[in-house]
Amino acid sequence: MRSTIFSGLITPNLRIQGTLKDPIALGDAKVDAGTVNLPFADFQVQQGLVTLRSDNPFRPVLLVSATSRRFGYDIKMDVTGFADAPVIQFSSTPPLSSEQLVLIVTAGELPRTGFTLTPQQRAQTAAIFVGKDLLAKLGIVDTGEARLTIVSGQEVSEEGRPTYNIEFKLTDRWALEGEYDRFNAYNAGLKWRVYSK
């Protein structure tokens, strides 16, 4: 499944009931792997379940837990409730308020006084968020598993700039990788995956 907000693999376990005129799908769909894309954070789904119950078959019930690392914060997002009125809760380590976390993932505004994104950095991040979906719809970018991954802002460098990590998958086990790390160093190398589950 691929949309502006979510991309990933889903396994449905549904059964169809009712008449041909008014069919009803009941059961659940499990998220095997996926990413929730927000403007300033991409969350990796740890657990995801969408359920269609017999008491209310037209309102899917969500149970999603996802994590992300942004600017030195491990952020957790929990989504529960009905799909048309979800309850979204954020928590982090080190702890921040929900309002501060919403500002980080939607506007790139950080609670630290020593570091803020410049207007140009915010505009670049927002453009990448909008551009990824547009390029996929135009068929320029493969909608399957991405070969090129660019991650920025997981940490803040000693000079007060966001870190960057770029990975290009050559095969399932080999990848080229480059990064600007939190120690202001530029690194590049060849990565070999020994084991993956």
N, C-alpha and C positions, 0 to 999 in steps of 0.2 A: 504494500500500500504506500502511496506517495501523495502528500498534499503539502500545502504551504507550511503548516504547523507540525506535521508528523510524517516520518518516513520509516518504514520498517517491515518486518515479516510478521504476519498474523496467521494463526491456525484456527479456523472456525470449527466449532462443534455444534452445529445447529440442526434442528429438525423442523420440517414444515408441517403445520396442522391447519385445520379448517377446510373451507370449501375452495374450489378453484376461483370463485368470484372474490372471496375474502380470505386469502391465505395469511397465516401468522407464522413467523419464524420464532422459535424458542431455543434457548441454549446459551452458549457463550463463545467468545472469541478470545484466545490467549495471545498476548504479544510475546513472541519468541525473542525478538531483538528489534530495537527501534530507537529513534532519536526524536525528541520533542524540540523543535527549533523555535527559539525566541530571538528577538533582535540582537541581544548582547550575551546570549548563553545558549549552548546546545546541551540538552539534558539526555543522558543515556538511560533508557528505561531498564530498571532492575526487575520490576514486576508489573504486569499489566493484564487486566481482565475486563472485558466488556460483556455484560450479561443482559439477555432479554428474558424477562420473567413472565409467567402466565398471568399474574395479577395485573401487569401493566406492560403488555408486549410492545407498545409503540414508544416507550421511553427507556432507552438503554441505560443501564447502571454501570458506572465507571469505578474502577479500583486500580489506580496507576501510581507507581512510586518510581521516581527518576532522580538522578544525581548529576551534578556538574561541578567543575572547579573553575572559579572566576576570581582573578585578582587576589589569590591567596586564601580564598574562602571555599570550603567544601559546602555546596548548597544542595539541599534535598527538597524536592517538590512532591507533594502528595495531592492527588486528585481523586475525590470521591463524590458520590451523589449521582444524580441524573445528568445525562449528556447535555440537556438543554438548560440546566442550571447547576453546573459543577461547583463544588467547594474546593478551592485551591489553597493549599497551605505551604508556606516556605519555612525552612529552618536552616541553620548553618552552623559550621564550626570554623573559627570562633563565632560565638553567637552574635547575631544582629537581629533587629526587629523586622517584622514582616514588611513594614513600609520601606525600610532600607533595602531589603532583598528585592522587592518589586522594582525599585528604582535601579538597582544594579542590572537586573536581567531585561528590563524593558527600555531603559534610557541610558544605561552605561554610567550612571551617576554613582560615585563611590563615597562611602562614609568617611574615608581617611582624609585628613586635612592635608597630608603631604603629597597626595597624588590625585590628579583629576585628568580625565581624557580631554584633549583639545577638541574644539568644534570639528576640526578636520578629521580626527580619529573617530569621532562619533559618526560623522557623515560617511566615512569609509565603511565602518561596521554595518551601518544601516543599509548602505548600497549593496554590500555583499549578501545580506539577509534577503533583500528583495531580488537581487540578481540571480541567486541560486535557483529560485523557483522559476523565474522567467526563462533562464537558459534551458532548464529541464523541459518546460512546456514547448519551447521552440525546437527541441531535439538536439541541441548543441552539446548538452551534457548528458551522459548516460544516466538513466533513471534507476539502474540497478545498483550494485555495490560500487561505491566511489573508489576510483584508483588514486585520485589526488585529494588529500585531506590537508586543510589549512586551519590551524587552531591558534587563536591569539588571545592573550589576556588571562591565561591560567594563573600566572604569577605577575608580580611587579618587580622589575629589575632594580638594582642598586641605584641606577640613575633616574629611577622613577618612570620608566617606560614599560608598556606591556610586553610580555614575552611572546615569542612566535615559535611555532613548530610546523614544518611542512614535511609531508610524507607522500611519496609517489610509489605505489605498489607495482613492482615489476611482475611478480607472480604471487601465488598464495603465501609463499614463505619468504620471499625476498623483497626488500623495499629500499629506496633511497630516502635519506632523511637529513634535514637541515634544521637548525634552530638558533634562536637568539635567546639565551637563558637568563636566569635571574642574577647571574654574576657578571652581566654585560659581555659575555663571551659568545662568539659565533662558532657553531659546531656543525660538522657535516660527516656523514658516514653511510655505510651500507648495513642494513639491519636484516638479520636472519631469524625467523620465528622457528624455534625448536619445537614447541608444543602449543596447541590451541585446542580448547574444548568446544 
